Every structure is written in C-alpha cells, then in structure tokens.
Amino acid sequence: MSKIRVLSDHLANQIAAGEVVERPASVAKELVENAIDAGARRIEVDVEAGGRRLLRVTDDGEGMSQDDALLAFERHATSKISTADDLSSISTLGFRGEALASIASVARVELVTQTEGGAEGTRVLIEGGRMRDVKPAARPRGTTITVRDLFFNVPARRKFLRSEATESFHLTSLVTHYALAHPEIAFVLTNNGRESLRAAPAANLRERAYQIFGAEFLDNLLEIGGGHEQIARVSGYVSAPRERRTTRDAQYLFVNGRYVRDRLVSRALGEGYRTVLPHGVYPAALLFLEVPLEEVDVNVHPAKTEVRFRRAAAVTDAVREAVRAALAAGGYVRLTDDAAAREIHAQGADARNDLSTEHGRVASGWDALGVGSGDDAVAERGSTQFGAGYETAGGERSGGEARRRAQAESLPQQESIEFGFTPPSDDELLLASEEFAARAVATPPTPSPERAATDALARNAGVTSREGRENVAGSNGLNATHAGDELTAQHGARVESPELTNATGANSSNGNLSPASQTARGASLPPLNSIAGAMYGVEVENVSTNIRPLYQLEESYIIAIDAEGMLLIDQHAAHERILFDKYRKLEQTRAAESQALLLPETFDLTPAQAAAFDTVAEELETYGFSLMRLSGRTVAIKAVPADLPANEARNMLAEVLETVDAERRGAARESLRERVAASLACHAAIKVNMPLAPEKMRWLIDRLLHTSSPTTCPHGRPAILRLTTRDIERGFHRP
C-alpha cells in the first residue's frame, strides 16, 4: 500500500490557512486588498472581540456576478493573473486566489455582492470550507464579506490568538497602513461599535496623514523625494531628528502601494539617519517606493508582507540618499558632491587656485594650499561627520561606489591623534614655496624687532650666514625667524615657507608651527593606541562602596576611581536606575507625587495609540499622571509625576503607548508596570550634555550604589565600565 497520498482540498485549504491566516488582521489584509483591487472608493471595516467574533469588510467596488462569487472560493481561482509571465509583472495587491478559500476553511463566511447594473445580487454562505447556501440578495454595487468565529473548527489555532487588545491593535495598524497608501479612498474602522478611524477621501498623502495623526505629527515631518526611475523612486515623509521613537511602529513602508515589512528598506532608512540619531532610537516615516514591476518579486511570502528586490544594493542607496537629501533640506546634515570632490582632488594646485578665485576666495595662505577656512572648513568637517556622497534627491551615483564606501566605513579604524588640520600634499607644498619665492622678490619684508635684534647681534659677532644668525638668536633666547618665513597677503592670510619655518625650536614652543613643520612632526608620530578592549562592564558583586568622583567627561560621563582602578559612569543610565527603583517602590505604597499643570495639555492619539490607551491609563495614574479621555482620540494631561519635566510628558506618554505593542500588550501586568516605570525613568533622568557639580556627582554615585542593580540601566545597558590599574599598566607595557 502506498504511503504517499494526495490530501483532500479541505485539508489543503486548512494547511494554507495556517500560512495565510495568522490572525484576524491577516484576514482583514486580504479582504481590504481585494476591495482596493476591485476599484473601491469607500471601505468600511467592522470588528468585534478583536476580530475573532466578527470581521466585516464592505466596499463599493465593481462587485461580482453569481458565477464569479462561487468561483472566488475555489482554491487558486483568480482574475489577477493567467500565465506564468504575469508573475514577473504583478501590479495588483492580490493575485494567488487562495485567500478566500483559506479563510472560508477556518471560519463562517458570508459573501454578498452586486455588480453595476445587475438585476440582483448574490449571497453565498460557507462554513468551515463547505458551501451551505447560495441565493439572491439585494445591496448596492460592491461587496460585503463577513467572517465570523475565526478558527471555530481549529481549536489549536484559536488558542494561539492573543488578547482582544492585541488583535485590535493589529487590525487598527493594518487599516492605518492602507489608509495612508490610498488617500483617495475613504476608510472607516469600527471596533465593538465604537468608531476608531474615519478618513474621508484626501487630495494627497499629507492631508491623509493629518486626518490620521493630527497637525503636530505633520509639523515634525520632512518631505522626501528622489531615487532612480529604473531602480526605485522614493517619496513620502520622514521625521525630523527631534521626533524620536523607541520602536519602528511609526515606520509605514510601501512598495508599489503594497504594505510591507521589509528589513532592507528599514535598514536603509536607518542608515540615512546615521550620525543624526543615537543608537536605539528610530525615526517616523511614511515611505513609498515605486519600483519597476520586473525589478521586484512580491511572491516570496505567504502573506505577501515581504518582497525581494532584483538590485537590492541600488534600492538601499536610493532610499538612503533620498533620506539624507531630505535631512539636508531641513538643515540637519550637510551634503557633499563626491564627483566634484574627486575632480578637485585630482587636479593640481593651479586648478585649486582657479576654483578658489571663481568662488570669490583669495588664493593666499592656507587657501592656496587647498585647506579651507571659515565656511569651507565647516563643510569639510561636515562631510566627514555626516558621511560623504549624499546628493540631492535628483542626483545619481552608482550603487557600486556606494557599496565600496559602505564597506570601507565598516572596516575597523585605528584611532589616531587629531591635530586639527589637513596635511598638504607635496604639490601643494611646492606651490607654496614658489609663491613665497615670488613674493619675497617682489616685496621685501620689513624686519620685525626680534629680527632686527638678531641681525645686530650677528653683525657684532661677525656672523653673516643664516645658520649663524639663528644660532646667535637661539643662544640669546630670542625667537629668530628668517626674513622670508612670514608674509602677510593682501587679506591678512599668513604664509610661511615650508623649508624655513622649522629652523628654530622657539617657534614650536610658542605653538606657531608652520603647516609644513606641523606635517613633518605629525607624520613622525605613531597612531594613538586604544585600550578600549580593556574596558568592561562591572558585576554587581564587584561594585565597591568607596567610589570617588574625579571629573565629568563631555558633561555626560563621570570619571571616578576605586580600589581596583578607574570607573566610567554614564550619568543618564545611573539616574535612570535610581528613578526606576523609586517608581517600582511607589507601586506598593501608592503614594506617587504629582504636579498639576496650570493648563491641561491635550494631544491627539493615532488609531494604534488609542487602542492601547485604555490598557495603560490605569498604570500611568499609579505613577502620578492624571489623564482624561476626551472626544474621539483626544487625550488631556492634567498632572504629571513630580520628577518628570512638564515638557517631557507628551513624549513619554507617546513612547509608552507605542512600546506597548503586539505581544507585549498581552503580557502580564507586572511586565507592563516595569515598561512604564522604565520609560518614565528615562524621560525624567539627567540627560547627557548636562554639567554636574561635584556634590551632584557624589550624590548620584551614592544613590546608585543602593539600587537593585547599580551596574545597568532599566533597559539593560551598562551604567558603569571599569578600567583596572593592571589594564592601564598593561597598556603602557609595564611589567
């Protein structure tokens, strides 16, 4: 007897449902996409009990005839594709024809549809994959699909669904995504009889974002546009650096109008904010990519939430450069033109002089050597700080060049001593020498008092050579300089002879080294060795009680010592831990201190935040918040915890609502309280770049030592690093 057998269609559909129908939001996604493909101008979604009891999607699309309505529930029946070649150029959101069959196999489904001008509509009822009834029905043009009792016949799948709040969050997020992707369509979401989202047809994405997120969210957005026609056109909005999120929930990514969760696009978005946002902080984004159909494969994931790009590196470059251009337009970064920079660098000194003259600069002193001052020097530093190669939105650059730069940046770099100048090249030094010689002949300099004194001493001693005069000057403690060593150009630029300025040691002692002398000295110095690898975290049991603060580094870190060596303490992380332990104790005493606001602060929640608000509102009040839910999605903050600055209240509340996502919202109450306390401690703690008096540093260390975990902050990051005396001796090669 054969061991291999063909599965029944019903069982095959249930297996497919395990891939396509992950949760109620997966059902809503398939139904909403079908409505959009049908040309709907209005889509309504009704939900009860997180979608488990009821999920209804109503549209005013083109509808179906009776024959099509029956075929729609057959497996792999679709009107979107007909040949294998169609898979390489899919322009619709749905195309496989397995969604309705999979959904109907694990739920009770009712379909009511009507075409334009049809005599009557059609009603189809299916339970657990079996056809129960087909009869005429009346309704306007369009389709209504009602899904009840999801997974009623698959108890194992039903018990894996999350809480009602979690499933409602996913449904709200799904409708929000497609409302943003199609501003021309009206969307209405009703949850348990309460309207969660209503968006009328909008003229553009900005108007739709205003409908969903409110005016404040728009104020922090930067318009983005760019990319390449043959690779990917990028459009939408990204947030200004001041709009920070601790999760990626506020990143709405679309490829050809399809909502996706793509790591490549998300990573490229993050690279655009490199050096602008700190690690662990994410921007908000409404990012749309228009990719040629043959350049993207949407058939790589059962739920069609992931895509694969044919030229992934080029798409990454397009997204990153478009984001960088948007930040530059907002004044947050400085752009450089790689092609122009390479061309200028390849040309000789004469070309540099011509370029300087063309831009109105005086080709004298260091300008003639190609080392900018003023705004140009800032531009050079900016290009190094923010990364070169980012152009305007319409600029082009090969993906290979970008990849080579990314690989070079990813290599470990040996730290070196920074002297604050760019060493000139040999051609530039030669040019400076020729200019000096020409000017010295044309305009003999007037001797300085020191030079006159040196010449007088030399004449009295009978010395005529230059070396002899310098020796006389050195023996008498004078700062002797050759006559041609200094010239003042017409705008006061200082030009020094590269072959003469290194003549005396006095110049060096006064810090007046010429560029050539500095180059010679800098080239002879070895790289600065780093002992970063010797720094390590401290275990709780190894924390000493006798820690003495010495200094505040960069107004962000406390340098201290104990019996074992040196400690580096993150003042923000340390204060976070202190406040976190304080707030956790308040949960037991219920004695949180509040400060009432003179004028309550109101702000609008996003649909996803509104779904989470009721879950966390009670916990927030435990820590001293006083909140009031107004009409719609508007919330008023009447009081905040005593430790929290009033201007941080809104950001902190938004962060908590966004952090309580998906699975976390179904977690235990204890975990929720810990996250709220950690977020509150983060916003109320001492920030970096904040000067601290010695007494404050001492207080911070003393309080940190009495916390439950003095070596880490509530988010798990280290608060103390140690460098032992033995590590220091080893770094200096001492036995």
Secondary structure as UniProt FT lines:
FT   HELIX           9..20
FT   HELIX           24..37
FT   TURN            38..39
FT   STRAND          42..48
FT   HELIX           49..51
FT   STRAND          54..59
FT   HELIX           66..71
FT   TURN            72..73
FT   TURN            75..76
FT   HELIX           84..88
FT   HELIX           99..104
FT   TURN            105..106
FT   STRAND          108..114
FT   TURN            116..117
FT   STRAND          121..127
FT   TURN            128..129
FT   STRAND          130..137
FT   STRAND          142..148
FT   TURN            150..153
FT   HELIX           155..158
FT   TURN            159..160
FT   HELIX           164..181
FT   TURN            183..184
FT   STRAND          186..191
FT   TURN            192..193
FT   STRAND          194..199
FT   HELIX           205..213
FT   HELIX           215..219
FT   STRAND          221..228
FT   TURN            229..231
FT   STRAND          232..239
FT   TURN            241..242
FT   TURN            249..250
FT   STRAND          251..255
FT   TURN            256..257
FT   STRAND          258..259
FT   HELIX           263..272
FT   TURN            273..276
FT   TURN            279..280
FT   STRAND          285..290
FT   HELIX           293..295
FT   STRAND          296..297
FT   TURN            302..303
FT   STRAND          308..309
FT   TURN            310..311
FT   HELIX           312..329
FT   TURN            330..331
FT   HELIX           338..346
FT   HELIX           349..358
FT   TURN            359..360
FT   HELIX           365..367
FT   TURN            368..370
FT   HELIX           375..386
FT   TURN            393..394
FT   HELIX           399..410
FT   HELIX           426..442
FT   HELIX           449..461
FT   HELIX           466..475
FT   TURN            476..477
FT   TURN            483..484
FT   STRAND          486..488
FT   TURN            490..491
FT   STRAND          494..496
FT   TURN            498..502
FT   HELIX           505..509
FT   TURN            510..511
FT   HELIX           515..524
FT   HELIX           532..534
FT   STRAND          536..537
FT   HELIX           540..542
FT   STRAND          548..553
FT   TURN            554..556
FT   STRAND          557..562
FT   TURN            563..564
FT   STRAND          565..570
FT   HELIX           571..589
FT   STRAND          594..604
FT   HELIX           607..622
FT   TURN            623..624
FT   STRAND          626..629
FT   TURN            632..633
FT   STRAND          634..641
FT   TURN            642..643
FT   HELIX           646..648
FT   HELIX           649..659
FT   HELIX           662..665
FT   HELIX           669..684
FT   HELIX           694..704
FT   TURN            705..706
FT   TURN            710..711
FT   TURN            714..715
FT   STRAND          720..724
FT   HELIX           725..731
FT   TURN            732..733
//
